[in-house]
Amino acid sequence: MIKKEMSIISPASARLSWRTLTTLSMKLTLKQISIALPIVMLAACSNTNPKSGNGTEVKGKFNNGNGKTIYLEQMLSTGFKPVDTTEVDEKGEFIMTPEIKEPGFYRLKVSDRSFATLILNEKEKVTVNGDANDLGNSYTVEGSADSKLFWDISQASMKNYRKRDSLQNVFQQFVSTHQNDPSGTEAMSQTLEVQYTMLVDQHNNFLKDLIEKNPSSLAGLGAIQQLPAEQFLPVYFKLDETLFSKYPNVDYVQRFHEDVENKKKLATGAVAPEITMNTPDGKPLSLSSLKGKVVLVDFWASWCGPCRKENPNVVKAYNKYNSKGFDIFSVSLDQDADKWKLAIQKDNLTWKNQVCDFKGWQTPVVQLYDFKGIPYNVLLDKEGKIIAKNLRGEELEKKLGEIFK
C-alpha cells in the first residue's frame, strides 16, 4: 500500500495481514510499530521553570542522568507545548511541580529520542524512573493510573509486535535459503500465517478488553488506534461516547471524536458519499449515476505500484461479474492526465467509469472516504450503501460470489 505523506506519525500499523507482508516482502520493525500518539514532530525547548504548580508533582530517578536537563511538554495535535524544565542532580534525581491546566498527554523528555509518555491530571504525585539515554524502552511510572495503563498498553504491544517480527524474520530466512522451492515457501507461509493471525487476534482482544474495562481512561486512545476500525467500530463508538462526555475540551479527544463521526458516515449500511469528477474526455460523472448496480469504488493512481499489481484482480472481478450487475467506479489520485490515461490502457481497465480531478492527495475524496493509503476500495450495494471496504484479490472475488450466487 502506498501511504499518504503526512506530517504526523501514527502508531504502528499492526493491521497488515501476513499475506500482505509476505507478498510485498515487507518487514515489520519496532520503529514502525512504536506506540506514540499522532503528533507533529516539532522540536520544543522550555526556558520556563515554575517554582510551584497546582499540586501536581513529577519526580524520579534516571540512570545516566547526572546534570542532564529534562523537559515536560504537553502533547497537542499541533505540536509540543513547553510546561516545565529542570536538571537531574548528581544522584540522578529530579523533581518538578508543573501547573497542569488540563488533563491530557504529556512527554517527559531528555531528548527527542529519549522520552516517556505520560497522561497527567491535576494534583497527581507521579514518579518516573528509567535510563536517561533510552527512556522510551526503560521507564516505569507510578502515581498516575492513566499513565500506568498507557505503559501497560505499550509494553503488551511491543511484546506482541516483537513476536510478529520474529515470524517475519523466520520467513525471510527460509525464502533466502529456499529460493528454488516455491512449494516449500508457500507451505511455510501458510504455517506462519496461522501463527501470525493468532498473535494479531490475541492482541486485538487484549486491547478491546482493556478499553471496555477502562472506558473513561485517556489511555484508551493509545489502544484504540491499533484496532482496525472496520472490525471494532462498536468499540470506537463506545470509547468516543465516554471520553467526549468526560473530556470534551481535551485536544486528542476532540480529534478522536471528529474521526469517529466520520467513521459513522462510512459505516456498513451507510449511503456512500457522492463523488463527482471528470472522465478522461472531460465530462463530469457522478457515483450516484451507477445506482442499481453493485459498485466497487476503487481508489488508485498510475504511480502507485501496489495499485498496478492489484489491477489484474480488479479486472478479473469485473470480467466475471459485470454481466451480472457489477460495475467499477475508479477514482484516480493522479496529477498527470497522460500518465493516468496510459495506465488505464496498459492495465486493461475497460470500464467507462474512470474519474480524476488531478489534485493528488489533496483531492477532497481522501478526507471524504477517510483513507490514508492506496489501493483502497469500498463496495456498494444496488442502493449505494456500503457493504464492505478494502477487499482485494480473493477476498473481493469471494464477496462478489456471495452477492451474485
N, C-alpha and C positions, 0 to 999 in steps of 0.2 A: 504494500500500500504506500502510495506517495502522500505524505502529510503536508498540510499547510504550514508554511514557515510562520512561526509565531514568536512574539517577544516574551512569552511566558513559558515556564517549564511546568509540565504536568507530571503527576505521579506515574509510576510505571504502568505501562500497558501490559498487564498480565492477562490481557484478554485475547491475545493471539492464540490461535489454535495450534496444536502440534503440527497439523498438516501444513498450515501456513508457514511455520518456522522451517520445516524440512524442505518444503517446496522452494522457498525463497533463500534457503541456506543462510538463515539469519541466526545470530547468536544473542541470546538474552543475557545482558550483563547487569551487574549490580548497579552500575551507574544509570542504566536505563530504567531500573525499577526502584530507585531510591524513593522513600516516602518524603514528599515535600508538597506543600500546598502550592497552587499556581500563583506565582509572584513574579513581578517584573524584576529582572536581575540588575538592580542599580546599587552601586556601592554607596554606603551611607556611614558616616562617622559622626560621633556626637562629641561636642565640646562642652556639653552641659553636665553638671554633677550636682543634682538637687541634694540639699542637706537633709531633707526629710520628705517623705511622701505622704500617703494617706493610709498608713497602716500596713502596706504591703512590704514584704521583705524577701529578698532573694540573696541567698548566701551559699557558700560551698567551699570545696577544696579541689584544686586542679593539680594533678601531677604535671611536671614540666611547665608550670605556670608562673614561677617566680619572676616578678617585675613586669609581666605582660599586662597590657591594657585590654579590658573586656568591655563589651558594649551590649546594652539591652535595646532592642529595636522592635517596634510594633510592625507586624507584617500586614500590609494592605495590598489590595489588588493593584494599586498604583505605584507601589514601591515600599521602601522601608522608612519608617518614621523614627528618628532617634528619641530615646526615652531617658536613658541613664548611662553612665560610664564610670568605671573605677579601675584600680590597679590591684593585681594579685600581690600579696605580701610575700616575704621571704619564706613563710611556711606553706605557701601555695593557697592561702585562704583569702576570701574576699567577702564583702557584704555590700548590698545595695538596698536602698529604701525608695524605690521608684514610685512615682504618682501614677497609678493605673486608673485612667479616667473611664475606661470601658473594658468589659471582658473581651477577650479575643486572643489571637495568635501572636506570639512574640518569639524572637530568637535571641538567645544569649550567645554571643559570638566572640571568638578570638580573632577570626579572620573569615573571609567569605567561604573558605574551605573547611573551617572548623567551627561548628556551631551546634547548639542544642535547640530544638523546637519546644516551646512551652505554650500552655494555654493558661493565662493568668486572669484572676479575678481580684477585686479589692480585698485588702486585709489578709491575704494568704501569706503564710510563712513557708517559703519554698526553699528546699535545699537541693543543690545540683552539684554532683561530683563527677569527675572524669579526667581524661587526659587532654590537656590544653592543645596538644598537637592533632588530636583526632576526636573532637567532642561527639561528632555525629555517630560514631560507632562505639563510643566508650561511656557516654554519660548515663547516669541514673538520676532519678528525680523523686523527691518525697515532699509531702505537704500540699500538693495540688492534685486533686482527684482527676481532673480533666487531663492534666499534663501526664500523669501516670498512665491513664488509659490510652492516650496517644502513643506513649512509649511502648505499651503492650502491643498495640496495633503494628507499630513499626518493627518491633522485634519478631513478631509472628510472621509478618510479611517477608522480611529479609530471610528468615529461615526457610520459608516455603519457596521463595524465588531461587535460593541457592540450590535447592533440590531440583528445581526445574532446569536450572542452568547446568547442573551436573548431567542430567539426562541428555541435554542437547550436546554436551561435550562428548558423551559416550557415542552418540550417533555420528558426530563429525569424525571421531577417531575411527569408527567402523567403516565409514564411507571412504576415508583416506587409505585404508588398508584392504578394502574390498572393491576397488574401482571397477573390476570386471565381473562383478557378481550382482547384477541388478535384482535378481530374485531374492538373494540373501539380504540385500539392502532394504527391499520392500518388507520382508518379514521382520527385520529388526525394527523398522519404522513403525510397523503395526504394534509390535510388542511394547515399544517405548511410548507409543501414543496412548495406550491404555493407562500406563503409569502416570503420564503427564496429565491426562484428563482427570485422573483421580486426585492429583495434587491440586489442580485448579478447583475442582468441586469442593475439596476439603477446605481450602482457604476461603472460597466464596461463602460456604456455610458458616465458617467461623466469623467472618465479617458480618454476615446477615444477623447471626445470633447476638453478636456484640452490640450492634445498632439497636436491635429490638429490646435488649435488656437495658440500654442506656440511651433512650430516645431523645433526652434533653441535653445530652453532652455534646459540646462543640467538637469533641474528638471524633464524633461520628462522621464529620466531614472528611477526616483522614481515611476512613474506611469506605464510605460510600463511593468515593471517586475510583475505587478499584473494582467495583461491581459493575458488570455490563448492564446498562440501563434497560435494554430490551428484555432481559431476563428477570430483573429485580425492580421493575417500576413501582410496585406497591411499597417497597422498602424506601425508595426515593420519596414517594409521596408522604409517607408517614413521618420520615425524618424532617422533611421540609415543613410539614404542618406543625410539628412540635417545636423545632428550632425557631421558625419565623414568629411563632406566638410568643416565645420566651425572649428572643434576641432580635427584634425587628430592625434594630439600628446597627447591628454588627456587620461590618463590611462583607465578610465572606458568606454570612448567612443571607444577605441581600442578593449576592451574586448567585448563590445556590438556588434561592427562591426563583429568581428570573430564569435560571436554567431549567428548573422543574416545570415552570409554567410553559416553557417552550416544548418540553417533552410531552406534556399533556396534549398539546396541539398535534403532536406527531405519534400519539399512542395508537396501538392497534385498534381499529374500528373508527378512528377519526378520519374525516374527509381530508385528503391531501391538499396542501396549499396550492393555489393556482400558480402556474408558470406560463408566461408568455414571452417568447423570444423569436428572433428571425431564423428562417431556414436558410440553407446555402444560397438560395436565389433571392434572398432579401425580403421574403414575405413573412408576416407575423403568424405564429402558430401557437395555440394555447393547449395546455394539457387537457383541459376540460372537453376539448373537441373529440377526445377519444373515449368519452363516456359511453358505456355499453360494451366495452371490451375489457378483458383482463390486461392490465398495462404494467410493464416494468419501466419505472423512471430510472434511467441509468446515467449516472454522473461519471464523466471520463474526460480525457484530453489526449491529443495526439502525442504530446511529450511525456506521457505517463507510461513507463514501461510495464508495470503490473496491469494497467488497463488494457494495453495492447495484447498482453498474454491472456487476459481473461476474455477478450472479444470473441475468439473462436467458440467458447462455451455459450456466449450470448447468441451468436449466430446460429449455433446448433439448436438452441431452445426455440429461437424464432422460426427456423425452418420446420421444426417438428410440430409446433403448436399454433402457428399463425392461422392455419386453415380452420382451427377450432375456436378462434376468437381471441387469440393472444396477440398483443402488439407491444412495441417498444417506443418509448419517448426518450431519445438520447439528448442529454444536456452536456455540452462541452464546456470545459474551462479554458479553452484555447484563447489566444490573443492574436493569432496569425491565421487569417481566413484560408490562405493557400494550403498551409500545413494541415489544417482541420479537414478541408475537402479532400486532400490527398490521402489522409489516413482513413477517411470514410471509404474511399475507393479501394485502397490496398487491403483493408480488413474485411471487405465484402459486407459492409453494413447496408444492406439493400433496402431497409425500411425507409419510408419517406420522412418520418418524424425526427429529424435532426435539427437541433437548435443551438444557438450560441449568441452571447451578447459581447464577446471579446473583452470581458473585464477580468478574466482570470479568477484568482481567489477573491477579488473584490466584488464579484457578482453577488447580488442580493440572495440568490438561492442557497448559498453556503450557510448563511445565518438562518434563512427560512426553513431549511431542512436539517439544520443542526448537525453537519458532518465536518470532520476535520481531516479527512483523507480520502483519496480516490484510488481504485474504483469503489464506488458506493452506489447502492440502488435501493429502491422502495417498490414493493409490489402492491398493486391496487386491484380491487375487485371491480366489477362492472359498474358500480355506483361511484367509483372514485375514492373508496375508503381503503385505508391501509390494511393490508393483510400481513405483510412481513417486511423485514428490512435486511439489506446486505446479504442476499442469497447469491452464492457463487457456485459455479461448476455443477457437481452432482446435487448439491442442495437445491439449486434453482430448478433443475430438471425434475427432481423428486417432488417438489412443491407443486409444480405445474401438472405433474402426473396425477397428483391427488385432486387438483381442481378440475381437470378435464377427463377424469376417469369415466 
